[in-house]
Amino acid sequence: MNKDAKIYVAGHRGLVGSAIVRNLRAKGYENVIGRTHAELDLTDQAAVRAFFEEQKPEYVVLAAAKVGGINANNTSPADFAYVNMQIQCNVIKCAHDYHVKKLLFLGSTCIYPRMAPQPIPEDALLTGPLEKTNEAYAIAKISGLEMCKFFKMQYGDDFISCMPTNLYGPYDNYDLNNSHVMPAMIRKFHEAKVNGVDHVELWGTGSPLREFLYVDDMADACVYLLENYSGLTHVNIGTGKEVSIRELAMTIKRIVGYTGEIVWNSEMPDGTPRKLTDVSLLHELGWKHKIDLEEGIRLAYDWFVENIDQAKL
């Protein structure tokens, strides 16, 4: 990739896209472009085609998506399926039609079966039933990565896909109605501390095991793949390390400085019992994460406190 290549990052203001933009610019890529939803509705096929016709990006990072936690996925499955499939179909087809040199599609490890082998290798895809609490989003993401593979197989397009594990960091979504577990806990503990509340209620039993990757590490891996990988197989991006939700809660509580109690609401769903990625392929390609969980949580909490006025609440 030339440093002056025009790179379009779809979803450039979100958690994932903003981190990729930061990483690209830090590495000297100056011609990075993006469009807000108000400027370009990626579900509008004609608008997306007009954008590609006018801008003719050489590289595309498809990080735009409708995302949310268990509650949002459970209550709006049709929206998650439709919106994400529309975005993917429009951007991937235009990338082909307008001869984009390379496209990176970002999925999610929720694409894997609920009871996939642990840690989860890339070839576990489509080997079993999905987790029901995020099935619609998972099916949409599976369709996107398979579409990239099919364009590569049929036309030789350099379209690659990566599957990041659970992400957190600057510009995360802290809206308790549709946020993921990490930002939800950070906000709950912070507000309970500020307001002197004696307990915080968390969903589930705390027993599920999860893997978390600081978003700037994820961005670094994505740019590394753009620069170094053109394989047919999608690539897991993660740390290869896991923590229970209960342990995560205790760590966030300590970092936030909250001294009240945690009440676990076991009537609420836990989601997938365990979800750890096998990152052997990524390590073989020459990339490993740098920011450990405790350091990452401190960075995320510091950002939240300093930017609470612009955080998605």
C-alpha positions in Angstrom: 0.0 0.0 0.0 1.4 3.4 -1.0 1.2 6.0 1.7 -0.8 8.3 -0.5 -3.4 5.7 -1.5 -7.0 6.7 -1.1 -8.4 4.6 1.7 -12.2 4.6 2.5 -13.0 3.6 6.0 -16.7 2.9 6.2 -17.9 3.5 9.8 -15.0 5.9 10.5 -16.6 7.4 13.6 -17.4 4.2 15.4 -15.4 2.3 18.0 -13.7 0.1 15.3 -13.5 2.6 12.4 -12.1 5.5 14.4 -9.4 3.2 15.8 -8.4 2.1 12.3 -8.3 5.7 11.1 -6.0 6.6 14.0 -3.7 3.7 13.2 -3.6 4.4 9.5 -2.7 8.1 10.0 -0.1 7.2 12.7 1.6 5.0 10.0 1.7 7.7 7.5 -1.4 7.1 5.4 -2.7 10.6 4.9 -5.4 10.1 2.3 -8.0 8.4 4.5 -11.6 9.3 3.8 -14.9 8.7 5.6 -18.6 9.7 5.5 -21.0 10.1 8.3 -24.4 8.3 8.1 -26.0 11.7 7.3 -23.6 12.2 4.4 -23.9 8.6 3.1 -26.5 6.0 3.9 -24.8 2.7 3.2 -28.1 0.9 3.0 -28.9 3.1 -0.1 -27.5 1.3 -3.1 -27.7 4.3 -5.4 -26.0 6.6 -2.9 -23.2 4.1 -2.3 -22.7 3.6 -6.1 -22.5 7.4 -6.6 -20.0 7.7 -3.8 -17.7 5.1 -5.4 -18.1 6.7 -8.8 -17.1 10.1 -7.5 -14.4 9.1 -5.0 -12.9 6.0 -6.5 -11.2 4.7 -3.3 -8.2 2.3 -3.9 -8.7 0.5 -0.6 -11.8 -0.1 1.5 -12.2 -1.0 5.2 -15.8 -2.1 5.9 -16.2 -1.4 9.6 -19.7 0.0 9.4 -22.4 -2.1 11.0 -25.5 -2.0 13.1 -24.2 -3.4 16.5 -25.5 -4.0 20.0 -25.6 -6.2 23.0 -27.9 -9.1 24.0 -30.9 -6.9 24.6 -30.7 -5.0 21.3 -30.1 -8.3 19.3 -33.0 -10.0 21.1 -35.5 -7.2 20.5 -34.6 -6.1 16.9 -33.3 -9.2 15.0 -34.9 -8.2 11.7 -33.2 -4.8 11.8 -29.8 -6.4 12.6 -30.1 -8.8 9.7 -31.5 -6.4 7.1 -29.3 -3.3 7.8 -26.1 -5.2 8.0 -26.7 -7.3 4.9 -27.7 -4.1 3.0 -24.5 -2.3 4.0 -22.3 -5.3 3.1 -24.0 -6.0 -0.3 -23.8 -2.4 -1.4 -20.2 -1.8 -0.4 -18.7 -5.1 -1.4 -20.4 -5.1 -4.9 -19.2 -1.5 -5.5 -15.7 -2.4 -4.4 -15.8 -5.0 -7.1 -17.4 -2.9 -9.8 -15.1 0.1 -9.2 -11.9 -2.1 -9.1 -10.9 -1.5 -5.5 -7.4 -2.9 -5.0 -8.2 -4.4 -1.6 -11.1 -4.6 0.8 -11.0 -5.6 4.4 -14.3 -6.8 5.9 -14.7 -6.8 9.6 -17.0 -9.5 11.2 -17.3 -10.7 14.7 -16.5 -13.9 16.6 -20.3 -14.3 17.2 -20.2 -16.0 13.7 -19.1 -19.2 15.3 -21.3 -21.9 16.6 -22.6 -21.6 20.2 -20.8 -24.8 21.2 -17.7 -24.4 19.0 -14.5 -26.0 20.1 -12.4 -23.8 22.4 -10.3 -21.9 21.5 -12.2 -21.4 18.3 -10.3 -22.0 15.0 -11.3 -20.3 11.8 -12.5 -23.6 10.3 -15.2 -23.9 13.0 -17.4 -21.6 10.9 -20.8 -23.2 9.9 -20.2 -26.4 11.9 -23.1 -26.0 14.3 -26.0 -23.9 15.6 -25.4 -20.3 16.4 -26.1 -18.5 19.8 -29.7 -17.5 19.6 -29.2 -14.2 21.4 -27.2 -12.7 18.5 -28.2 -15.0 15.6 -29.4 -12.3 13.2 -26.2 -10.3 13.5 -24.1 -13.5 13.2 -25.9 -14.6 10.0 -25.4 -11.2 8.5 -21.7 -11.2 9.2 -21.3 -14.7 7.9 -23.0 -13.6 4.6 -20.5 -10.8 4.4 -17.3 -12.8 4.9 -18.6 -15.5 2.5 -19.4 -12.9 -0.1 -15.8 -11.6 0.1 -14.6 -15.2 -0.3 -16.8 -15.8 -3.3 -15.7 -12.5 -5.1 -12.1 -13.6 -4.5 -12.8 -17.1 -5.9 -14.9 -16.0 -8.9 -13.2 -12.8 -9.9 -9.8 -12.8 -8.1 -10.7 -9.7 -6.1 -8.3 -9.1 -3.2 -11.1 -9.1 -0.6 -10.1 -10.4 2.9 -12.0 -10.7 6.2 -11.1 -10.6 9.8 -13.1 -11.6 12.9 -12.2 -9.5 16.0 -13.1 -10.7 19.4 -14.9 -8.5 22.0 -13.6 -5.0 21.6 -13.5 -2.0 23.9 -11.9 1.4 24.1 -12.4 5.0 22.9 -15.7 5.9 21.3 -17.4 2.8 22.6 -21.2 2.7 23.0 -22.2 3.3 26.6 -26.0 3.3 26.0 -27.3 0.7 28.5 -30.1 -0.4 26.1 -27.7 -1.7 23.5 -24.2 -1.6 24.7 -21.8 -4.6 25.2 -20.7 -5.9 28.5 -17.5 -3.9 29.0 -18.9 -0.4 28.4 -22.1 -1.2 30.3 -20.1 -2.2 33.4 -17.8 0.8 33.2 -20.8 3.1 33.1 -22.8 1.3 35.8 -19.9 1.3 38.2 -18.9 4.9 37.5 -22.5 6.2 37.9 -23.0 4.1 41.1 -19.8 5.6 42.5 -20.7 9.2 41.6 -24.2 8.8 42.9 -23.4 6.9 46.1 -25.5 3.8 45.1 -24.8 0.9 47.4 -25.1 -1.9 44.8 -24.9 -2.5 41.0 -27.0 -5.1 39.3 -25.4 -7.1 36.5 -27.0 -9.6 34.1 -26.6 -13.3 34.3 -24.5 -15.5 36.7 -21.0 -14.1 35.9 -19.8 -17.5 34.8 -19.4 -17.1 31.0 -15.8 -16.8 29.8 -14.9 -14.0 27.4 -11.9 -12.6 25.6 -11.4 -8.9 25.3 -9.1 -6.9 22.9 -8.4 -3.2 23.2 -9.6 -1.5 20.1 -6.3 0.1 19.2 -4.7 -3.3 19.1 -7.4 -4.5 16.9 -6.8 -1.6 14.5 -3.1 -2.3 14.4 -3.9 -5.9 13.4 -6.3 -4.8 10.7 -3.7 -2.5 9.1 -1.2 -5.3 9.4 -3.5 -7.6 7.5 -4.1 -4.9 4.8 -0.4 -4.6 4.3 0.5 -8.3 4.6 -2.3 -10.7 4.0 -4.3 -11.8 0.9 -5.5 -15.3 1.8 -8.9 -16.9 1.3 -9.4 -17.8 4.9 -10.8 -15.2 7.3 -8.5 -14.3 10.2 -9.4 -14.3 13.9 -8.1 -11.2 15.8 -7.8 -11.5 19.5 -5.5 -12.1 22.5 -6.0 -15.8 23.0 -6.7 -15.1 26.7 -10.0 -15.3 28.5 -11.6 -14.0 31.7 -14.9 -14.8 33.4 -17.6 -12.1 33.4 -17.4 -12.2 37.2 -13.6 -11.6 37.2 -14.1 -8.8 34.6 -16.7 -7.1 36.9 -14.4 -7.2 39.9 -11.5 -5.7 37.8 -13.6 -2.9 36.5 -15.1 -2.2 39.9 -11.6 -1.9 41.4 -10.3 0.3 38.6 -13.4 2.6 38.8 -13.0 2.8 42.5 -16.5 1.6 43.3 -16.9 0.2 46.8 -20.6 -1.1 46.8 -21.9 -4.6 46.2 -22.5 -6.5 42.9 -25.9 -8.2 42.6 -26.1 -10.8 39.8 -29.5 -11.2 38.2 -29.4 -14.9 37.2 -32.9 -14.6 35.6 -31.2 -12.6 32.7 -29.4 -14.5 29.9 -25.7 -15.3 30.1 -25.2 -15.8 26.3 -22.6 -18.2 25.0 -20.9 -20.1 27.8 -17.4 -19.6 26.5 -15.9 -17.8 23.5 -12.2 -17.8 23.0 -10.5 -17.3 19.7 -7.7 -19.4 18.3 -5.2 -16.8 17.2 -2.6 -19.2 15.8 -3.0 -18.0 12.2 -2.6 -14.3 13.3 0.5 -15.2 15.3 1.9 -17.1 12.4 1.4 -14.1 10.1 3.5 -12.1 12.6 1.1 -10.1 14.7 0.4 -10.2 18.5 -1.5 -7.9 20.8 0.4 -5.4 23.0 -2.1 -4.1 25.5 -3.2 -6.4 28.4 -6.7 -6.4 29.9 -6.0 -4.3 33.0 -4.1 -1.6 31.1 -6.8 -1.5 28.5 -9.6 -1.1 31.0 -7.7 1.8 32.7 -7.3 3.4 29.3 -11.0 2.9 28.5 -12.2 4.2 31.8 -9.9 7.3 31.6 -11.3 8.0 28.1 -14.9 7.6 29.4 -14.4 10.0 32.3 -12.6 12.6 30.1 -15.1 12.4 27.3 -18.4 11.6 29.1 -20.0 14.6 27.4 -19.5 13.0 23.9 -19.8 9.3 24.9 -22.8 7.5 23.5 -25.0 7.4 26.6 
